[in-house]
Amino acid sequence: MNGWKRYQTGLHGVGPHWVRIFGNSLSGTAFEDPNAEGRFAWYVADRSRQGAKTFRHGLADSVKEAKLAADAAVLDRKRGRTAAVEGEPTSSTDRNRRRVDRLLASETLAHGLIDDLTNFHKELVTAGDLKTADRVAASIRRAALGALADYMRRTAAFRARSGANMASPETMKAEEETVLDIADQLDQMADDPQATEQLFEALTDKLRQLGVFPDGDLNSAVVNGFFLESLTKSSE
């Protein structure tokens, strides 16, 4: 799986495990040896904090799922708002640039995560493990919706800076608020197991009416996530 490196042993007598360095001081670890219940532990730590403070951890049904869970945890962290610290630039231009950089980083990570999840879903369906495949399909939809929400926020920021279509300031402000509201709704859909493809299509249609077009790959990934969920459910 992209970015993960296997180690036979580690500090403190840790057995075989996988490590991925994500950047921004974040690192993920997934263990090959299962616990007493047959599940595999993973965690993500912030290496910039004393003692490499763990901010997310969990158990998964396989090593591959553990690595994917760590990837998803970092994606959520990158999409979050980080607080300014002393010495950082504080002008609105600098803050906007950092925000756009964070959004772009989350999109890039999401693309890789979606590819890994899609390939894993195929393996599970081939093996007949439809229950796990259904969970993975939901994760594909969630990751794609979240990444698309970030893409729309970045698009809104770009249009606001560039004066898209040379519209009046009032019109630009109203359009920016509409796009940001739709991005928030996409985020809510990502966390809603009852979300429907019809609602997703209604939101993207509203964007197109504004002349704002979602990223094609992420749009397709969302639709594919809905399709894979329905496919595995109908096969059970």
Number of C-alpha atoms within 10 A of each C-alpha: 11 9 10 16 12 14 14 10 12 10 6 6 7 12 14 14 20 21 19 20 16 16 10 10 12 21 20 25 22 30 24 21 16 15 11 7 7 12 17 22 23 24 22 27 21 18 16 11 11 7 9 14 13 15 13 16 17 15 19 18 14 18 21 16 20 26 26 23 24 23 23 19 18 24 22 15 15 19 19 13 10 11 6 10 8 7 6 9 12 12 9 9 11 12 14 16 13 14 19 19 13 19 22 19 16 24 24 13 18 25 17 15 22 26 14 17 22 21 10 19 23 15 13 17 17 11 10 13 14 19 13 17 26 22 13 24 27 23 23 29 27 26 30 29 28 28 33 26 29 25 21 25 24 21 20 23 18 15 18 15 12 10 12 13 9 10 11 11 11 9 11 19 15 12 20 21 14 16 23 20 15 20 26 17 17 26 20 16 21 23 16 11 11 8 15 12 16 8 13 19 13 10 16 18 15 15 19 11 9 13 12 17 15 18 14 9 11 23 19 13 23 26 18 18 26 20 16 22 19 14 16 19 13 9 9 10
